[in-house]
Amino acid sequence: MKRIYQLSIILLLCIVSTQTAAAQESLRDRLAKKQQQSQPQGAKTPEMTVRAQMFNDEQTQDMSNATWMREIYRFVDISKGRNAALVYPTQPIGNRMSLYTMIFKLMAQDKLTVYEYMTAREVFTDEYKVDFKTVLEKLNIPIQQQGTGYVYNEYDIPANDVMGYYVKEGWYFDNTTGTMDVKIIAICPVLTFYDDYGIGGERAPQFWIPYENIRPYAANMPIMVSEKNNVLNNSIDDFFRLRMYEGEIYKTGNMANKVLTEIYKTPEELEAAREKIESELIEFDKRLWVTNDSSYLKSDIEKGIKPKNKNKTKRDQPKGAKGSGGSGAKYSARDRR
């Protein structure tokens, strides 16, 4: 009888303990939910739809068959010309936001994979992946972990500290299709920080983002690229894919993997080298519009358009290019720079 009584007491204690734990868990859940609701929601990033993924796959440029390729690294200063399109709006308006704010939010949602910035090379392998916690620590943003993610204040996103972006381009000739093209390979946000005494201001590259990782979201984020036409008829993807930006060359692919300032010691030599590279790229870009048997526009090939005059040697202006009155998306290198 005494043993039955003891077992009854133990069973009763177990039931009470379970009910207490359930009540505490319920209270904990309610507090967490309340805290999450109190956080500013801000603008939502574009969703990766099946259609967006299919479009991204269609837009992917394959350089595996390239018989000639040159890597160009540019610094896109957001304080110059149309580059400001990448930083406005400075604060999200509806679902519109700056490029860096979109990058930050996508990383927080575990939708975007980025890789460590290294001065010598870019390696896009699992070994060099950068997680969101590391980014928060590097930016000195208070970390509040909630479940498997992290809670942050919208006002802690350092969008106003963005100085510009490094852009890696691949200029290539595909011998299989007989076409020349330019591919945006990767971008890297560059921030600048000052201490309380105003000391600092140097470039602080954050991480490399393979452009194909962010393109599906960039294609659905509208931006304003003109002060004379405020219609949002372009996206961040258009801005990069059509090379609407103005970028100063700071490096080209070379066996020693050196930046231009390591090769050319004086400002005069550096400027002359940049002008030479730009002129070479302009000549390369002109060949995009040559219509002959061996090389013509990739877009024309896809549409099944053949040159009207196979013996034509004079360079044709593509439909829609600047000054032609068309609405096409192609620009010459001279127009873009």
C-alpha positions in Angstrom: 0.0 0.0 0.0 2.8 2.3 0.9 4.5 1.6 -2.4 1.4 2.4 -4.3 1.1 5.7 -2.5 4.7 6.6 -3.3 4.2 5.8 -7.0 1.0 8.0 -7.0 3.0 10.9 -5.5 5.8 10.5 -8.1 3.2 10.3 -11.0 1.5 13.4 -9.6 4.8 15.3 -9.5 5.5 14.3 -13.1 2.2 15.6 -14.3 2.6 18.9 -12.4 6.2 19.3 -13.7 5.0 18.7 -17.3 2.2 21.2 -17.1 4.6 23.8 -15.6 7.1 23.3 -18.4 4.4 23.5 -21.0 3.2 26.8 -19.4 6.7 28.2 -19.3 7.3 27.1 -23.0 4.1 28.8 -24.0 5.1 32.0 -22.2 8.5 31.9 -23.8 6.9 31.5 -27.2 4.6 34.4 -26.6 7.5 36.6 -25.5 9.6 35.7 -28.6 6.6 36.3 -30.9 6.0 39.7 -29.2 9.7 40.6 -29.6 9.7 39.6 -33.2 6.6 41.7 -33.9 8.2 44.7 -32.2 11.1 44.6 -34.6 10.7 46.9 -37.7 9.7 44.7 -40.6 11.0 47.1 -43.3 10.8 46.4 -47.0 10.7 42.8 -48.3 13.2 41.4 -50.7 12.1 40.0 -54.0 11.1 36.3 -54.0 12.9 33.6 -56.0 10.1 32.3 -58.1 10.3 29.4 -60.5 9.9 31.9 -63.4 12.8 34.0 -62.0 15.0 30.9 -61.7 14.2 29.9 -65.3 15.0 33.4 -66.5 18.3 33.3 -64.6 19.2 30.1 -66.2 18.4 31.5 -69.7 20.5 34.6 -69.0 23.6 32.6 -67.8 26.5 33.2 -70.1 28.7 30.2 -70.7 32.4 31.1 -71.2 33.6 27.6 -71.3 34.0 27.7 -75.1 35.7 31.1 -75.1 38.9 31.2 -77.2 39.8 34.7 -76.0 38.9 36.2 -72.7 40.1 39.2 -70.6 39.2 39.9 -67.0 38.6 43.5 -66.1 38.2 44.8 -62.5 36.5 48.2 -62.0 35.7 50.3 -59.0 32.2 51.8 -59.4 32.2 54.9 -57.3 28.5 55.6 -56.2 29.2 59.4 -56.0 29.8 59.6 -59.8 27.2 59.9 -62.5 24.5 57.3 -62.8 26.2 55.1 -60.3 24.1 56.8 -57.6 21.2 54.6 -58.8 22.7 51.8 -56.7 22.3 53.7 -53.4 18.9 55.2 -53.8 16.6 55.1 -52.0 18.8 55.4 -49.0 15.9 54.2 -46.9 13.5 51.5 -48.2 10.4 52.9 -49.9 7.7 50.2 -50.1 9.6 47.3 -51.5 12.2 49.4 -53.2 15.7 49.5 -51.6 19.3 50.1 -52.3 21.5 47.4 -53.6 23.4 47.0 -50.4 20.2 46.9 -48.3 18.9 44.1 -50.6 22.2 42.2 -50.2 22.1 42.5 -46.4 18.5 41.3 -46.2 19.1 38.4 -48.5 22.0 37.2 -46.4 20.0 37.6 -43.3 17.3 35.4 -44.9 19.9 32.8 -45.9 19.0 33.4 -49.6 22.4 34.6 -50.8 25.8 33.0 -50.7 28.9 35.2 -50.5 32.6 34.5 -50.4 35.6 35.9 -48.6 37.3 38.9 -50.2 41.0 38.3 -50.8 43.3 40.8 -52.5 45.1 38.2 -54.4 42.3 36.1 -55.9 38.6 35.2 -55.8 37.7 31.6 -54.9 34.0 30.6 -54.9 34.2 27.3 -53.0 32.6 26.2 -49.8 35.9 26.7 -48.0 35.7 30.5 -48.5 32.0 31.0 -47.8 31.1 33.8 -45.4 28.1 33.4 -43.1 25.9 36.2 -41.9 27.1 36.1 -38.3 30.7 36.8 -39.5 29.4 39.8 -41.5 27.6 41.1 -38.4 30.7 40.8 -36.3 32.9 42.5 -38.9 30.4 45.4 -39.0 30.2 45.6 -35.2 26.4 45.1 -35.4 24.8 43.7 -32.1 24.0 40.1 -32.6 20.7 38.7 -31.3 20.2 35.1 -32.1 16.6 33.8 -32.5 16.3 30.2 -33.4 18.6 29.5 -36.3 18.6 33.1 -37.5 19.7 36.5 -36.2 17.6 39.5 -35.3 18.9 42.9 -36.2 17.7 46.5 -36.2 16.9 47.9 -39.6 18.8 51.1 -38.7 22.0 49.1 -38.2 22.3 48.2 -41.9 25.3 50.3 -43.0 23.9 51.3 -46.3 25.1 54.9 -45.8 28.7 53.7 -45.5 28.7 52.2 -49.0 31.5 53.8 -51.0 31.0 51.8 -54.2 31.4 48.3 -55.7 34.1 46.3 -57.2 32.9 44.8 -60.5 34.6 41.9 -62.2 33.9 41.7 -65.9 34.8 39.0 -68.4 35.2 40.2 -72.0 35.3 37.1 -74.3 35.0 35.7 -77.8 33.1 32.4 -78.2 34.5 30.6 -81.2 31.7 28.1 -81.3 29.0 30.7 -82.0 31.3 33.4 -83.4 30.1 36.0 -81.0 31.7 38.5 -78.7 30.2 39.4 -75.4 30.8 40.8 -71.8 29.8 38.9 -68.7 29.5 40.4 -65.2 31.2 37.7 -63.1 31.1 39.1 -59.6 30.5 42.2 -57.5 31.9 43.2 -54.1 30.4 46.0 -51.8 33.0 48.5 -50.7 32.4 50.4 -47.5 34.2 53.2 -45.8 34.3 53.8 -42.1 35.4 56.8 -40.0 36.1 56.9 -36.2 34.9 59.5 -33.8 37.8 61.8 -34.8 37.0 61.5 -38.6 40.1 59.3 -39.2 39.7 56.6 -41.8 37.8 56.7 -45.0 39.8 54.0 -46.8 38.2 51.4 -49.0 36.9 48.4 -47.0 35.9 45.6 -49.4 33.4 43.2 -47.8 32.9 40.0 -49.8 32.5 38.7 -53.3 29.1 37.8 -54.7 29.0 35.7 -57.9 26.6 37.8 -60.0 24.5 34.8 -61.0 23.7 34.3 -57.3 22.1 37.7 -57.0 20.8 38.3 -60.5 17.3 36.7 -60.0 16.6 39.2 -57.2 18.3 42.1 -58.9 16.1 41.6 -62.0 13.0 42.3 -59.8 14.4 45.4 -58.0 13.5 48.6 -59.9 15.8 51.6 -59.9 15.9 55.1 -61.3 18.7 55.6 -63.7 17.9 59.1 -65.0 17.1 62.4 -63.3 15.2 63.5 -66.5 13.1 60.4 -66.7 11.8 59.2 -63.3 9.9 56.2 -64.7 11.2 53.0 -63.0 11.7 51.1 -66.2 15.0 49.6 -65.4 16.2 47.1 -62.8 19.5 46.6 -60.9 20.1 43.7 -63.3 19.7 46.0 -66.3 22.2 48.4 -64.7 24.9 45.8 -64.5 24.0 43.6 -67.5 23.9 46.6 -69.9 26.9 48.2 -68.1 25.2 51.5 -67.5 27.7 52.2 -64.7 30.9 54.3 -64.9 33.8 52.3 -63.5 37.5 53.1 -63.2 39.8 50.1 -64.0 42.0 49.2 -61.1 43.1 45.7 -62.2 43.2 43.4 -65.2 43.9 39.7 -65.2 47.6 39.1 -65.2 50.0 36.3 -64.3 51.5 38.2 -61.4 48.0 39.0 -60.2 48.9 42.6 -59.5 46.7 45.7 -59.4 47.6 48.6 -61.7 49.1 50.7 -59.0 51.7 48.0 -58.3 52.7 48.0 -62.0 52.6 51.7 -62.8 54.2 53.8 -60.1 53.4 57.4 -61.2 49.9 58.9 -61.6 50.8 59.7 -65.3 51.8 56.1 -66.0 48.7 54.8 -64.3 46.3 57.2 -66.2 48.0 56.3 -69.5 47.7 52.6 -68.8 44.0 53.0 -68.0 43.4 55.0 -71.2 45.2 52.3 -73.2 43.1 49.5 -71.7 39.9 51.5 -72.3 40.8 52.1 -75.9 41.5 48.4 -76.4 38.1 47.6 -74.9 36.4 50.2 -77.1 37.9 48.5 -80.2 36.8 45.2 -78.8 33.3 46.5 -78.3 33.1 47.9 -81.8 33.6 44.4 -83.1 30.3 43.5 -81.4 28.5 45.4 -84.1 30.5 44.1 -87.2 28.2 42.2 -89.5 30.2 39.7 -91.5 30.3 35.9 -92.0 32.5 35.3 -88.9 31.2 37.6 -86.2 28.0 39.4 -85.5 25.7 40.2 -82.6 24.8 37.3 -80.2 21.3 38.7 -80.0 20.9 38.6 -83.8 22.0 34.9 -83.8 19.4 34.1 -81.2 16.7 35.9 -83.3 17.9 34.2 -86.5 18.9 37.5 -88.1 21.6 37.3 -90.7 23.7 40.1 -92.1 22.0 41.9 -95.1 25.3 42.4 -96.9 28.0 39.7 -96.3 30.7 41.9 -98.0 29.9 44.9 -95.8 33.0 46.2 -94.1 31.6 49.4 -92.5 30.5 49.0 -88.9 26.7 48.8 -88.5 25.0 50.7 -85.6 22.8 48.2 -83.7 19.1 48.9 -83.6 18.3 50.8 -80.4 21.8 52.1 -79.9 22.3 55.7 -78.8 21.4 58.1 -81.6 19.5 55.5 -83.6 16.1 56.3 -82.2 15.4 52.7 -81.3 14.5 51.3 -78.0 17.1 48.4 -77.8 19.2 47.8 -74.8 22.6 47.7 -76.3 25.1 50.5 -75.8 28.6 51.1 -77.2 31.5 51.2 -74.8 32.0 54.9 -75.7 28.4 55.7 -74.8 28.7 53.9 -71.5 31.9 55.5 -70.4 
